[in-house]
């Protein structure tokens, strides 16, 4: 997303909601997880970004507020209320996704936690937010970690973490993972990652929402201590795979749409489809 991302953090890129409000992606994500009942929120950021995020949640000056519509003022008040739930932790070195998650170890205080990625838009197909669907499903299997998955066409699995496993319920909405592969080739997926009840030439890929047990931190700590990097970074996928091998990782087939803003054309299509412009 460069050069735009050089000046504007990706999670602050604008989107248009279906009711015509211009929000940034972060606000939309916060609304998603607050709707799911989450009370305390942790943002993992660079130390240099703290003033930017503090300003995002800060009250408006009287001068700026006097020029805004009632709708805009209401949105800004919502941000202030969200800010009361938000805490920050710093990733001082950019050493990978797994390393970023490890910085939350002390804050999570040995409790399971909901992890949501900041460069996706989530849209439920029903009255429950996607995050709430995941939480409700996990509550039936609280001794395991769980991630949401959705069907992706064969040609696109190369962009996503992809899993297969054994169904645990008659509705075939929850499965126990036996394989999890980061960005497999279409050929590998066709040969190794097929699941019944998934549409033909589609595979189950990570949706970008997870509930992880505190056990993930011990695994990440071991990887960091032993300098177990992949492509120069500590990966969350590697730690998740250890839970898969212990039969402690489940997948939930979310009832919702997933919009990716990680690439320019995807961003354009996503904001149009999410905003119901097309």
C-alpha positions, 0 to 999 in steps of 0.5 A: 500500500505504499506510498500511501502507507508511508504517511497514513498507517494502514489501519487508519485508511478510510472506508465507507460503511453501508449507511454512508459514514466515512470511518477509518478501518480501526474504528470499524474493527473496534466496533466489531469487537465491542459488539462482541462484548469485549471490555478491555482492548490492547493495541500493539503499536510502535512506540513512535505511533503512540501520539497518533493513536492518543490523538485518535481517541482524544476529544475534539477542540471546540473550534473543530467541533463547531464546524462538524455535523451532528453525525460527525460529532456523534462518531467522534464521541463514539471514538472517545468512549472507545478510547476508555477501553483501549490500552497500548503495548509497544513492539520496539523491534519489528520481528514478526507477527508472533513477536508482536503477539508475545508483547501482550503476554503480561497484559493478558495475565494468563487469560485467553484472548481475542486476536483481531487483525487490523488490515481486514474488514469483517461483515457478518451475514446475520445479527451476530458480529463475526467476533461474537460468533467465534466467541460463542463457538469457543465457549463450547470448547474452552480448553482449546484455541480457535480461529475463524475460517472461511472458504477461499477459491483454489486460485487464492489459497496462496495468499492465506493460511489454510487448514484441514481437519475433522468436523466435530459437530453435525452442522459441520461448523467446527473442526479440529485442525490436523494440518495448517499450512501458511500460503500453500500452492493450489496444487498442495491444497488440492492434494492435502487440504480438501474437506467435505462440505466445503464447496468444490475447488474451495479450501478453508482459510484463516478469517483473521480472528482468533481466540488463543489460550495463554499457552501460545505465549509459552510456545512463542517464548521458546521460539524467541529464546531459541531464535526460531525464525522463518524468513527472518521473523518469529511467526504466529503460524509456527506457534499455532502449529504446535497447538495443532500437533497437540490437538488443541486448535479448532476452527470455526466456519464463520458466517460472514464476509471477509474484505482484505485491504492489504493490496491496492486493488483489493482495497478498492474492491473491498471498500466498494463491496463493503459500502454496498456501492456495487 
